[in-house]
Amino acid sequence: MSTEVSVDIAALVGEMEAPPCEHSQHASYPRLHDAGPATHYVRGIHPCREASDAYAACGKLVRAIRANNALYCGICGDLTTTREMFEVLGPVNK
């Protein structure tokens, strides 16, 4: 017997507040980060390491990823691009 229930959490508790940016360098690297809440989930995908878990990212980081800016990998030192370092997975509130 199945007791599956379909529940719309947003209908029960209302829209949830967006989390803050969870990137490890958020506070120390303002070139790629802003003070606003997270807008999307992203993950690190650079080939010098395994893909990271998904984490919330601020709008400025997401815009930088999509602009494909050049940057150095903090682990291997490779000159790469933001699209080679990160993957944008989807919006926070959808």
C-alpha positions as CSV (number, residue, x, y, z in Angstrom):
1,M,0.0,0.0,0.0
2,S,1.4,3.4,-1.0
3,T,1.0,6.3,1.3
4,E,2.7,8.8,-1.0
5,V,1.6,12.4,-0.3
6,S,2.2,15.3,-2.7
7,V,3.0,18.5,-0.6
8,D,3.8,21.9,-1.9
9,I,6.3,23.2,0.7
10,A,6.0,26.8,-0.6
11,A,2.2,26.7,-0.1
12,L,2.8,25.5,3.5
13,V,5.6,27.9,4.6
14,G,5.6,30.6,1.9
15,E,8.6,31.5,-0.3
16,M,11.9,30.8,1.5
17,E,14.6,33.4,1.8
18,A,17.5,32.9,-0.6
19,P,20.7,31.6,1.2
20,P,23.9,33.7,1.2
21,C,26.7,32.9,-1.2
22,E,28.5,29.8,0.0
23,H,31.7,30.1,-2.1
24,S,34.8,29.7,0.1
25,Q,36.3,33.1,-1.1
26,H,33.1,35.1,-1.0
27,A,34.3,37.5,1.7
28,S,37.9,37.8,0.5
29,Y,37.5,38.1,-3.3
30,P,35.2,41.0,-4.1
31,R,36.1,41.0,-7.8
32,L,33.8,38.0,-8.2
33,H,31.4,38.4,-5.4
34,D,28.7,40.9,-4.2
35,A,26.8,41.4,-1.0
36,G,23.5,40.1,-2.3
37,P,22.0,36.7,-1.6
38,A,22.6,33.7,-3.7
39,T,20.8,33.5,-7.0
40,H,22.0,30.2,-8.4
41,Y,23.5,26.9,-7.5
42,V,26.9,26.1,-9.0
43,R,29.7,23.6,-8.7
44,G,33.4,23.6,-9.4
45,I,34.4,21.4,-12.4
46,H,38.1,22.2,-13.1
47,P,39.9,19.0,-14.3
48,C,42.6,19.3,-11.6
49,R,40.1,18.0,-9.0
50,E,36.9,16.1,-8.7
51,A,33.7,18.1,-9.2
52,S,32.6,19.8,-6.0
53,D,29.2,19.5,-4.4
54,A,26.6,22.1,-5.4
55,Y,26.6,25.3,-3.4
56,A,24.7,28.6,-3.5
57,A,26.5,31.5,-5.4
58,C,25.8,35.2,-5.5
59,G,24.7,37.0,-8.6
60,K,28.1,38.5,-9.4
61,L,29.8,35.2,-9.4
62,V,27.1,33.7,-11.7
63,R,27.5,36.7,-14.1
64,A,31.3,36.2,-14.1
65,I,30.9,32.5,-14.9
66,R,28.6,33.3,-17.8
67,A,30.9,36.1,-19.1
68,N,33.6,33.5,-19.2
69,N,36.3,35.7,-17.5
70,A,39.9,34.5,-17.3
71,L,41.2,33.5,-13.9
72,Y,43.9,31.3,-12.3
73,C,43.0,28.1,-10.6
74,G,43.7,28.4,-6.9
75,I,44.8,24.7,-6.8
76,C,46.9,24.0,-9.9
77,G,47.7,27.6,-11.0
78,D,46.4,27.0,-14.5
79,L,45.2,30.1,-16.4
80,T,41.7,29.1,-17.3
81,T,38.2,30.6,-17.7
82,T,35.2,30.8,-15.3
83,R,33.2,28.3,-17.5
84,E,36.1,25.8,-17.2
85,M,36.1,26.3,-13.4
86,F,32.4,26.3,-12.7
87,E,29.1,25.0,-13.9
88,V,25.8,26.9,-13.2
89,L,23.2,24.3,-12.2
90,G,20.1,26.4,-11.8
91,P,18.4,29.2,-9.9
92,V,17.9,29.1,-6.2
93,N,14.2,29.9,-6.1
94,K,12.8,27.7,-8.9
